[in-house]
Amino acid sequence: MISKDELEKLLIDLENYRVERTITTTKSEKFGEAICAFCNDYPDSQQPGYLIIGANDDGTRSGAL
């Protein structure tokens, strides 16, 4: 499980290919694209990808995260 500190670092790292952010839970197409990209793991990092719900693309929180 990811720690709160790790999550905070990923949230503000805007150039990380392992992170996708969204403020909505209704855009299932975006979820599918993110999951597909994480599964492909083109750089072969063998690290997990994270879909952060409740965050803006600039890394700021959109609510109580």
mmCIF file of the N, C-alpha and C atoms, coordinates in Angstrom:
data_MODEL
# 
_entry.id   MODEL 
# 
loop_
_atom_site.group_PDB 
_atom_site.id 
_atom_site.type_symbol 
_atom_site.label_atom_id 
_atom_site.label_alt_id 
_atom_site.label_comp_id 
_atom_site.label_asym_id 
_atom_site.label_entity_id 
_atom_site.label_seq_id 
_atom_site.pdbx_PDB_ins_code 
_atom_site.Cartn_x 
_atom_site.Cartn_y 
_atom_site.Cartn_z 
_atom_site.occupancy 
_atom_site.B_iso_or_equiv 
_atom_site.pdbx_formal_charge 
_atom_site.auth_seq_id 
_atom_site.auth_comp_id 
_atom_site.auth_asym_id 
_atom_site.auth_atom_id 
_atom_site.pdbx_PDB_model_num 
ATOM 1   N N  . MET A 1 1  ? 0.845   -1.177 0.000   1.00 0.00 ? 1  MET A N  1 
ATOM 2   C CA . MET A 1 1  ? 0.000   0.000  0.000   1.00 0.00 ? 1  MET A CA 1 
ATOM 3   C C  . MET A 1 1  ? 0.888   1.238  0.000   1.00 0.00 ? 1  MET A C  1 
ATOM 4   N N  . ILE A 1 2  ? 0.455   2.249  -0.710  1.00 0.00 ? 2  ILE A N  1 
ATOM 5   C CA . ILE A 1 2  ? 1.207   3.501  -0.799  1.00 0.00 ? 2  ILE A CA 1 
ATOM 6   C C  . ILE A 1 2  ? 0.971   4.327  0.466   1.00 0.00 ? 2  ILE A C  1 
ATOM 7   N N  . SER A 1 3  ? 2.033   4.964  0.941   1.00 0.00 ? 3  SER A N  1 
ATOM 8   C CA . SER A 1 3  ? 1.912   5.792  2.144   1.00 0.00 ? 3  SER A CA 1 
ATOM 9   C C  . SER A 1 3  ? 1.399   7.180  1.762   1.00 0.00 ? 3  SER A C  1 
ATOM 10  N N  . LYS A 1 4  ? 0.950   7.914  2.756   1.00 0.00 ? 4  LYS A N  1 
ATOM 11  C CA . LYS A 1 4  ? 0.457   9.274  2.529   1.00 0.00 ? 4  LYS A CA 1 
ATOM 12  C C  . LYS A 1 4  ? 1.572   10.158 1.962   1.00 0.00 ? 4  LYS A C  1 
ATOM 13  N N  . ASP A 1 5  ? 2.790   10.007 2.471   1.00 0.00 ? 5  ASP A N  1 
ATOM 14  C CA . ASP A 1 5  ? 3.918   10.799 1.978   1.00 0.00 ? 5  ASP A CA 1 
ATOM 15  C C  . ASP A 1 5  ? 4.220   10.483 0.512   1.00 0.00 ? 5  ASP A C  1 
ATOM 16  N N  . GLU A 1 6  ? 4.189   9.203  0.148   1.00 0.00 ? 6  GLU A N  1 
ATOM 17  C CA . GLU A 1 6  ? 4.427   8.811  -1.244  1.00 0.00 ? 6  GLU A CA 1 
ATOM 18  C C  . GLU A 1 6  ? 3.342   9.385  -2.154  1.00 0.00 ? 6  GLU A C  1 
ATOM 19  N N  . LEU A 1 7  ? 2.097   9.336  -1.692  1.00 0.00 ? 7  LEU A N  1 
ATOM 20  C CA . LEU A 1 7  ? 0.986   9.882  -2.460  1.00 0.00 ? 7  LEU A CA 1 
ATOM 21  C C  . LEU A 1 7  ? 1.159   11.383 -2.676  1.00 0.00 ? 7  LEU A C  1 
ATOM 22  N N  . GLU A 1 8  ? 1.557   12.098 -1.653  1.00 0.00 ? 8  GLU A N  1 
ATOM 23  C CA . GLU A 1 8  ? 1.778   13.541 -1.762  1.00 0.00 ? 8  GLU A CA 1 
ATOM 24  C C  . GLU A 1 8  ? 2.856   13.841 -2.810  1.00 0.00 ? 8  GLU A C  1 
ATOM 25  N N  . LYS A 1 9  ? 3.934   13.059 -2.816  1.00 0.00 ? 9  LYS A N  1 
ATOM 26  C CA . LYS A 1 9  ? 5.011   13.270 -3.786  1.00 0.00 ? 9  LYS A CA 1 
ATOM 27  C C  . LYS A 1 9  ? 4.521   13.003 -5.209  1.00 0.00 ? 9  LYS A C  1 
ATOM 28  N N  . LEU A 1 10 ? 3.756   11.937 -5.398  1.00 0.00 ? 10 LEU A N  1 
ATOM 29  C CA . LEU A 1 10 ? 3.230   11.622 -6.720  1.00 0.00 ? 10 LEU A CA 1 
ATOM 30  C C  . LEU A 1 10 ? 2.228   12.664 -7.184  1.00 0.00 ? 10 LEU A C  1 
ATOM 31  N N  . LEU A 1 11 ? 1.464   13.202 -6.264  1.00 0.00 ? 11 LEU A N  1 
ATOM 32  C CA . LEU A 1 11 ? 0.441   14.192 -6.596  1.00 0.00 ? 11 LEU A CA 1 
ATOM 33  C C  . LEU A 1 11 ? 1.054   15.446 -7.209  1.00 0.00 ? 11 LEU A C  1 
ATOM 34  N N  . ILE A 1 12 ? 2.181   15.881 -6.704  1.00 0.00 ? 12 ILE A N  1 
ATOM 35  C CA . ILE A 1 12 ? 2.798   17.118 -7.197  1.00 0.00 ? 12 ILE A CA 1 
ATOM 36  C C  . ILE A 1 12 ? 3.817   16.887 -8.312  1.00 0.00 ? 12 ILE A C  1 
ATOM 37  N N  . ASP A 1 13 ? 4.140   15.632 -8.608  1.00 0.00 ? 13 ASP A N  1 
ATOM 38  C CA . ASP A 1 13 ? 5.091   15.312 -9.676  1.00 0.00 ? 13 ASP A CA 1 
ATOM 39  C C  . ASP A 1 13 ? 4.338   15.296 -11.005 1.00 0.00 ? 13 ASP A C  1 
ATOM 40  N N  . LEU A 1 14 ? 4.304   16.423 -11.687 1.00 0.00 ? 14 LEU A N  1 
ATOM 41  C CA . LEU A 1 14 ? 3.477   16.587 -12.877 1.00 0.00 ? 14 LEU A CA 1 
ATOM 42  C C  . LEU A 1 14 ? 4.027   15.867 -14.107 1.00 0.00 ? 14 LEU A C  1 
ATOM 43  N N  . GLU A 1 15 ? 5.273   15.446 -14.084 1.00 0.00 ? 15 GLU A N  1 
ATOM 44  C CA . GLU A 1 15 ? 5.882   14.799 -15.248 1.00 0.00 ? 15 GLU A CA 1 
ATOM 45  C C  . GLU A 1 15 ? 6.031   13.289 -15.070 1.00 0.00 ? 15 GLU A C  1 
ATOM 46  N N  . ASN A 1 16 ? 5.313   12.709 -14.150 1.00 0.00 ? 16 ASN A N  1 
ATOM 47  C CA . ASN A 1 16 ? 5.452   11.289 -13.862 1.00 0.00 ? 16 ASN A CA 1 
ATOM 48  C C  . ASN A 1 16 ? 4.499   10.471 -14.730 1.00 0.00 ? 16 ASN A C  1 
ATOM 49  N N  . TYR A 1 17 ? 5.035   9.548  -15.518 1.00 0.00 ? 17 TYR A N  1 
ATOM 50  C CA . TYR A 1 17 ? 4.202   8.727  -16.400 1.00 0.00 ? 17 TYR A CA 1 
ATOM 51  C C  . TYR A 1 17 ? 3.403   7.678  -15.631 1.00 0.00 ? 17 TYR A C  1 
ATOM 52  N N  . ARG A 1 18 ? 3.682   7.505  -14.368 1.00 0.00 ? 18 ARG A N  1 
ATOM 53  C CA . ARG A 1 18 ? 2.987   6.516  -13.544 1.00 0.00 ? 18 ARG A CA 1 
ATOM 54  C C  . ARG A 1 18 ? 1.742   7.073  -12.883 1.00 0.00 ? 18 ARG A C  1 
ATOM 55  N N  . VAL A 1 19 ? 1.428   8.355  -13.091 1.00 0.00 ? 19 VAL A N  1 
ATOM 56  C CA . VAL A 1 19 ? 0.323   9.001  -12.392 1.00 0.00 ? 19 VAL A CA 1 
ATOM 57  C C  . VAL A 1 19 ? -0.651  9.635  -13.388 1.00 0.00 ? 19 VAL A C  1 
ATOM 58  N N  . GLU A 1 20 ? -1.914  9.388  -13.159 1.00 0.00 ? 20 GLU A N  1 
ATOM 59  C CA . GLU A 1 20 ? -2.988  10.064 -13.899 1.00 0.00 ? 20 GLU A CA 1 
ATOM 60  C C  . GLU A 1 20 ? -3.903  10.662 -12.845 1.00 0.00 ? 20 GLU A C  1 
ATOM 61  N N  . ARG A 1 21 ? -4.345  11.894 -13.070 1.00 0.00 ? 21 ARG A N  1 
ATOM 62  C CA . ARG A 1 21 ? -5.206  12.583 -12.113 1.00 0.00 ? 21 ARG A CA 1 
ATOM 63  C C  . ARG A 1 21 ? -6.555  12.876 -12.754 1.00 0.00 ? 21 ARG A C  1 
ATOM 64  N N  . THR A 1 22 ? -7.601  12.850 -11.943 1.00 0.00 ? 22 THR A N  1 
ATOM 65  C CA . THR A 1 22 ? -8.932  13.232 -12.405 1.00 0.00 ? 22 THR A CA 1 
ATOM 66  C C  . THR A 1 22 ? -9.732  13.765 -11.222 1.00 0.00 ? 22 THR A C  1 
ATOM 67  N N  . ILE A 1 23 ? -10.646 14.674 -11.517 1.00 0.00 ? 23 ILE A N  1 
ATOM 68  C CA . ILE A 1 23 ? -11.485 15.207 -10.442 1.00 0.00 ? 23 ILE A CA 1 
ATOM 69  C C  . ILE A 1 23 ? -12.860 14.558 -10.434 1.00 0.00 ? 23 ILE A C  1 
ATOM 70  N N  . THR A 1 24 ? -13.126 13.713 -11.404 1.00 0.00 ? 24 THR A N  1 
ATOM 71  C CA . THR A 1 24 ? -14.462 13.133 -11.523 1.00 0.00 ? 24 THR A CA 1 
ATOM 72  C C  . THR A 1 24 ? -14.428 11.612 -11.494 1.00 0.00 ? 24 THR A C  1 
ATOM 73  N N  . THR A 1 25 ? -15.517 11.041 -11.070 1.00 0.00 ? 25 THR A N  1 
ATOM 74  C CA . THR A 1 25 ? -15.642 9.579  -11.091 1.00 0.00 ? 25 THR A CA 1 
ATOM 75  C C  . THR A 1 25 ? -16.520 9.120  -12.243 1.00 0.00 ? 25 THR A C  1 
ATOM 76  N N  . THR A 1 26 ? -16.942 10.052 -13.097 1.00 0.00 ? 26 THR A N  1 
ATOM 77  C CA . THR A 1 26 ? -17.874 9.698  -14.163 1.00 0.00 ? 26 THR A CA 1 
ATOM 78  C C  . THR A 1 26 ? -17.221 9.527  -15.530 1.00 0.00 ? 26 THR A C  1 
ATOM 79  N N  . LYS A 1 27 ? -15.944 9.781  -15.650 1.00 0.00 ? 27 LYS A N  1 
ATOM 80  C CA . LYS A 1 27 ? -15.272 9.658  -16.950 1.00 0.00 ? 27 LYS A CA 1 
ATOM 81  C C  . LYS A 1 27 ? -14.587 8.299  -17.062 1.00 0.00 ? 27 LYS A C  1 
ATOM 82  N N  . SER A 1 28 ? -15.382 7.274  -17.264 1.00 0.00 ? 28 SER A N  1 
ATOM 83  C CA . SER A 1 28 ? -14.849 5.920  -17.303 1.00 0.00 ? 28 SER A CA 1 
ATOM 84  C C  . SER A 1 28 ? -13.866 5.725  -18.460 1.00 0.00 ? 28 SER A C  1 
ATOM 85  N N  . GLU A 1 29 ? -14.019 6.496  -19.534 1.00 0.00 ? 29 GLU A N  1 
ATOM 86  C CA . GLU A 1 29 ? -13.087 6.381  -20.656 1.00 0.00 ? 29 GLU A CA 1 
ATOM 87  C C  . GLU A 1 29 ? -11.668 6.767  -20.213 1.00 0.00 ? 29 GLU A C  1 
ATOM 88  N N  . LYS A 1 30 ? -11.561 7.823  -19.411 1.00 0.00 ? 30 LYS A N  1 
ATOM 89  C CA . LYS A 1 30 ? -10.257 8.251  -18.910 1.00 0.00 ? 30 LYS A CA 1 
ATOM 90  C C  . LYS A 1 30 ? -9.662  7.177  -17.998 1.00 0.00 ? 30 LYS A C  1 
ATOM 91  N N  . PHE A 1 31 ? -10.488 6.549  -17.182 1.00 0.00 ? 31 PHE A N  1 
ATOM 92  C CA . PHE A 1 31 ? -10.007 5.484  -16.304 1.00 0.00 ? 31 PHE A CA 1 
ATOM 93  C C  . PHE A 1 31 ? -9.436  4.341  -17.135 1.00 0.00 ? 31 PHE A C  1 
ATOM 94  N N  . GLY A 1 32 ? -10.175 3.946  -18.175 1.00 0.00 ? 32 GLY A N  1 
ATOM 95  C CA . GLY A 1 32 ? -9.742  2.850  -19.029 1.00 0.00 ? 32 GLY A CA 1 
ATOM 96  C C  . GLY A 1 32 ? -8.430  3.155  -19.723 1.00 0.00 ? 32 GLY A C  1 
ATOM 97  N N  . GLU A 1 33 ? -8.271  4.383  -20.217 1.00 0.00 ? 33 GLU A N  1 
ATOM 98  C CA . GLU A 1 33 ? -7.029  4.778  -20.877 1.00 0.00 ? 33 GLU A CA 1 
ATOM 99  C C  . GLU A 1 33 ? -5.858  4.740  -19.903 1.00 0.00 ? 33 GLU A C  1 
ATOM 100 N N  . ALA A 1 34 ? -6.075  5.226  -18.688 1.00 0.00 ? 34 ALA A N  1 
ATOM 101 C CA . ALA A 1 34 ? -5.004  5.228  -17.697 1.00 0.00 ? 34 ALA A CA 1 
ATOM 102 C C  . ALA A 1 34 ? -4.604  3.807  -17.319 1.00 0.00 ? 34 ALA A C  1 
ATOM 103 N N  . ILE A 1 35 ? -5.576  2.958  -17.093 1.00 0.00 ? 35 ILE A N  1 
ATOM 104 C CA . ILE A 1 35 ? -5.285  1.571  -16.714 1.00 0.00 ? 35 ILE A CA 1 
ATOM 105 C C  . ILE A 1 35 ? -4.543  0.866  -17.838 1.00 0.00 ? 35 ILE A C  1 
ATOM 106 N N  . CYS A 1 36 ? -4.948  1.099  -19.067 1.00 0.00 ? 36 CYS A N  1 
ATOM 107 C CA . CYS A 1 36 ? -4.289  0.500  -20.228 1.00 0.00 ? 36 CYS A CA 1 
ATOM 108 C C  . CYS A 1 36 ? -2.834  0.966  -20.304 1.00 0.00 ? 36 CYS A C  1 
ATOM 109 N N  . ALA A 1 37 ? -2.610  2.260  -20.112 1.00 0.00 ? 37 ALA A N  1 
ATOM 110 C CA . ALA A 1 37 ? -1.253  2.797  -20.160 1.00 0.00 ? 37 ALA A CA 1 
ATOM 111 C C  . ALA A 1 37 ? -0.394  2.204  -19.048 1.00 0.00 ? 37 ALA A C  1 
ATOM 112 N N  . PHE A 1 38 ? -0.962  2.074  -17.859 1.00 0.00 ? 38 PHE A N  1 
ATOM 113 C CA . PHE A 1 38 ? -0.210  1.499  -16.747 1.00 0.00 ? 38 PHE A CA 1 
ATOM 114 C C  . PHE A 1 38 ? 0.150   0.040  -17.026 1.00 0.00 ? 38 PHE A C  1 
ATOM 115 N N  . CYS A 1 39 ? -0.759  -0.695 -17.636 1.00 0.00 ? 39 CYS A N  1 
ATOM 116 C CA . CYS A 1 39 ? -0.514  -2.107 -17.942 1.00 0.00 ? 39 CYS A CA 1 
ATOM 117 C C  . CYS A 1 39 ? 0.579   -2.270 -18.991 1.00 0.00 ? 39 CYS A C  1 
ATOM 118 N N  . ASN A 1 40 ? 0.641   -1.348 -19.952 1.00 0.00 ? 40 ASN A N  1 
ATOM 119 C CA . ASN A 1 40 ? 1.650   -1.443 -21.004 1.00 0.00 ? 40 ASN A CA 1 
ATOM 120 C C  . ASN A 1 40 ? 3.058   -1.219 -20.478 1.00 0.00 ? 40 ASN A C  1 
ATOM 121 N N  . ASP A 1 41 ? 3.243   -0.344 -19.512 1.00 0.00 ? 41 ASP A N  1 
ATOM 122 C CA . ASP A 1 41 ? 4.538   -0.093 -18.871 1.00 0.00 ? 41 ASP A CA 1 
ATOM 123 C C  . ASP A 1 41 ? 5.671   -0.021 -19.892 1.00 0.00 ? 41 ASP A C  1 
ATOM 124 N N  . TYR A 1 42 ? 5.531   0.885  -20.866 1.00 0.00 ? 42 TYR A N  1 
ATOM 125 C CA . TYR A 1 42 ? 6.529   1.000  -21.937 1.00 0.00 ? 42 TYR A CA 1 
ATOM 126 C C  . TYR A 1 42 ? 7.968   1.182  -21.460 1.00 0.00 ? 42 TYR A C  1 
ATOM 127 N N  . PRO A 1 43 ? 8.217   1.972  -20.417 1.00 0.00 ? 43 PRO A N  1 
ATOM 128 C CA . PRO A 1 43 ? 9.614   2.110  -19.983 1.00 0.00 ? 43 PRO A CA 1 
ATOM 129 C C  . PRO A 1 43 ? 10.100  0.903  -19.173 1.00 0.00 ? 43 PRO A C  1 
ATOM 130 N N  . ASP A 1 44 ? 9.235   -0.092 -18.992 1.00 0.00 ? 44 ASP A N  1 
ATOM 131 C CA . ASP A 1 44 ? 9.579   -1.302 -18.242 1.00 0.00 ? 44 ASP A CA 1 
ATOM 132 C C  . ASP A 1 44 ? 10.093  -0.975 -16.836 1.00 0.00 ? 44 ASP A C  1 
ATOM 133 N N  . SER A 1 45 ? 9.402   -0.058 -16.174 1.00 0.00 ? 45 SER A N  1 
ATOM 134 C CA . SER A 1 45 ? 9.792   0.341  -14.822 1.00 0.00 ? 45 SER A CA 1 
ATOM 135 C C  . SER A 1 45 ? 9.447   -0.724 -13.787 1.00 0.00 ? 45 SER A C  1 
ATOM 136 N N  . GLN A 1 46 ? 8.466   -1.541 -14.114 1.00 0.00 ? 46 GLN A N  1 
ATOM 137 C CA . GLN A 1 46 ? 7.970   -2.578 -13.214 1.00 0.00 ? 46 GLN A CA 1 
ATOM 138 C C  . GLN A 1 46 ? 7.518   -1.981 -11.880 1.00 0.00 ? 46 GLN A C  1 
ATOM 139 N N  . GLN A 1 47 ? 6.996   -0.760 -11.965 1.00 0.00 ? 47 GLN A N  1 
ATOM 140 C CA . GLN A 1 47 ? 6.444   -0.084 -10.802 1.00 0.00 ? 47 GLN A CA 1 
ATOM 141 C C  . GLN A 1 47 ? 4.969   0.164  -11.066 1.00 0.00 ? 47 GLN A C  1 
ATOM 142 N N  . PRO A 1 48 ? 4.172   0.249  -10.020 1.00 0.00 ? 48 PRO A N  1 
ATOM 143 C CA . PRO A 1 48 ? 2.731   0.447  -10.216 1.00 0.00 ? 48 PRO A CA 1 
ATOM 144 C C  . PRO A 1 48 ? 2.400   1.845  -10.716 1.00 0.00 ? 48 PRO A C  1 
ATOM 145 N N  . GLY A 1 49 ? 1.275   1.949  -11.386 1.00 0.00 ? 49 GLY A N  1 
ATOM 146 C CA . GLY A 1 49 ? 0.738   3.233  -11.800 1.00 0.00 ? 49 GLY A CA 1 
ATOM 147 C C  . GLY A 1 49 ? -0.391  3.612  -10.853 1.00 0.00 ? 49 GLY A C  1 
ATOM 148 N N  . TYR A 1 50 ? -0.678  4.899  -10.770 1.00 0.00 ? 50 TYR A N  1 
ATOM 149 C CA . TYR A 1 50 ? -1.703  5.378  -9.850  1.00 0.00 ? 50 TYR A CA 1 
ATOM 150 C C  . TYR A 1 50 ? -2.676  6.301  -10.554 1.00 0.00 ? 50 TYR A C  1 
ATOM 151 N N  . LEU A 1 51 ? -3.936  6.026  -10.376 1.00 0.00 ? 51 LEU A N  1 
ATOM 152 C CA . LEU A 1 51 ? -5.008  6.895  -10.841 1.00 0.00 ? 51 LEU A CA 1 
ATOM 153 C C  . LEU A 1 51 ? -5.522  7.619  -9.601  1.00 0.00 ? 51 LEU A C  1 
ATOM 154 N N  . ILE A 1 52 ? -5.245  8.900  -9.520  1.00 0.00 ? 52 ILE A N  1 
ATOM 155 C CA . ILE A 1 52 ? -5.617  9.682  -8.342  1.00 0.00 ? 52 ILE A CA 1 
ATOM 156 C C  . ILE A 1 52 ? -6.927  10.409 -8.644  1.00 0.00 ? 52 ILE A C  1 
ATOM 157 N N  . ILE A 1 53 ? -7.967  10.024 -7.953  1.00 0.00 ? 53 ILE A N  1 
ATOM 158 C CA . ILE A 1 53 ? -9.283  10.624 -8.128  1.00 0.00 ? 53 ILE A CA 1 
ATOM 159 C C  . ILE A 1 53 ? -9.441  11.726 -7.085  1.00 0.00 ? 53 ILE A C  1 
ATOM 160 N N  . GLY A 1 54 ? -9.849  12.903 -7.538  1.00 0.00 ? 54 GLY A N  1 
ATOM 161 C CA . GLY A 1 54 ? -10.011 14.034 -6.627  1.00 0.00 ? 54 GLY A CA 1 
ATOM 162 C C  . GLY A 1 54 ? -8.853  15.004 -6.714  1.00 0.00 ? 54 GLY A C  1 
ATOM 163 N N  . ALA A 1 55 ? -8.123  14.941 -7.841  1.00 0.00 ? 55 ALA A N  1 
ATOM 164 C CA . ALA A 1 55 ? -6.990  15.850 -8.021  1.00 0.00 ? 55 ALA A CA 1 
ATOM 165 C C  . ALA A 1 55 ? -7.053  16.464 -9.413  1.00 0.00 ? 55 ALA A C  1 
ATOM 166 N N  . ASN A 1 56 ? -6.664  17.717 -9.482  1.00 0.00 ? 56 ASN A N  1 
ATOM 167 C CA . ASN A 1 56 ? -6.585  18.419 -10.761 1.00 0.00 ? 56 ASN A CA 1 
ATOM 168 C C  . ASN A 1 56 ? -5.302  18.021 -11.485 1.00 0.00 ? 56 ASN A C  1 
ATOM 169 N N  . ASP A 1 57 ? -5.247  18.299 -12.788 1.00 0.00 ? 57 ASP A N  1 
ATOM 170 C CA . ASP A 1 57 ? -4.064  17.960 -13.568 1.00 0.00 ? 57 ASP A CA 1 
ATOM 171 C C  . ASP A 1 57 ? -2.806  18.684 -13.100 1.00 0.00 ? 57 ASP A C  1 
ATOM 172 N N  . ASP A 1 58 ? -2.973  19.817 -12.426 1.00 0.00 ? 58 ASP A N  1 
ATOM 173 C CA . ASP A 1 58 ? -1.818  20.560 -11.933 1.00 0.00 ? 58 ASP A CA 1 
ATOM 174 C C  . ASP A 1 58 ? -1.333  20.057 -10.567 1.00 0.00 ? 58 ASP A C  1 
ATOM 175 N N  . GLY A 1 59 ? -1.948  18.984 -10.057 1.00 0.00 ? 59 GLY A N  1 
ATOM 176 C CA . GLY A 1 59 ? -1.531  18.392 -8.805  1.00 0.00 ? 59 GLY A CA 1 
ATOM 177 C C  . GLY A 1 59 ? -2.249  18.919 -7.578  1.00 0.00 ? 59 GLY A C  1 
ATOM 178 N N  . THR A 1 60 ? -3.078  19.943 -7.743  1.00 0.00 ? 60 THR A N  1 
ATOM 179 C CA . THR A 1 60 ? -3.818  20.455 -6.603  1.00 0.00 ? 60 THR A CA 1 
ATOM 180 C C  . THR A 1 60 ? -5.022  19.565 -6.315  1.00 0.00 ? 60 THR A C  1 
ATOM 181 N N  . ARG A 1 61 ? -5.433  19.566 -5.090  1.00 0.00 ? 61 ARG A N  1 
ATOM 182 C CA . ARG A 1 61 ? -6.583  18.773 -4.679  1.00 0.00 ? 61 ARG A CA 1 
ATOM 183 C C  . ARG A 1 61 ? -7.876  19.469 -5.084  1.00 0.00 ? 61 ARG A C  1 
ATOM 184 N N  . SER A 1 62 ? -8.827  18.689 -5.513  1.00 0.00 ? 62 SER A N  1 
ATOM 185 C CA . SER A 1 62 ? -10.116 19.279 -5.896  1.00 0.00 ? 62 SER A CA 1 
ATOM 186 C C  . SER A 1 62 ? -11.127 19.203 -4.764  1.00 0.00 ? 62 SER A C  1 
ATOM 187 N N  . GLY A 1 63 ? -10.767 18.543 -3.696  1.00 0.00 ? 63 GLY A N  1 
ATOM 188 C CA . GLY A 1 63 ? -11.658 18.400 -2.552  1.00 0.00 ? 63 GLY A CA 1 
ATOM 189 C C  . GLY A 1 63 ? -10.862 17.871 -1.378  1.00 0.00 ? 63 GLY A C  1 
ATOM 190 N N  . ALA A 1 64 ? -11.478 17.030 -0.591  1.00 0.00 ? 64 ALA A N  1 
ATOM 191 C CA . ALA A 1 64 ? -10.829 16.454 0.590   1.00 0.00 ? 64 ALA A CA 1 
ATOM 192 C C  . ALA A 1 64 ? -10.105 15.176 0.190   1.00 0.00 ? 64 ALA A C  1 
ATOM 193 N N  . LEU A 1 65 ? -8.863  15.289 -0.151  1.00 0.00 ? 65 LEU A N  1 
ATOM 194 C CA . LEU A 1 65 ? -8.048  14.138 -0.532  1.00 0.00 ? 65 LEU A CA 1 
ATOM 195 C C  . LEU A 1 65 ? -7.045  13.848 0.546   1.00 0.00 ? 65 LEU A C  1 
# 
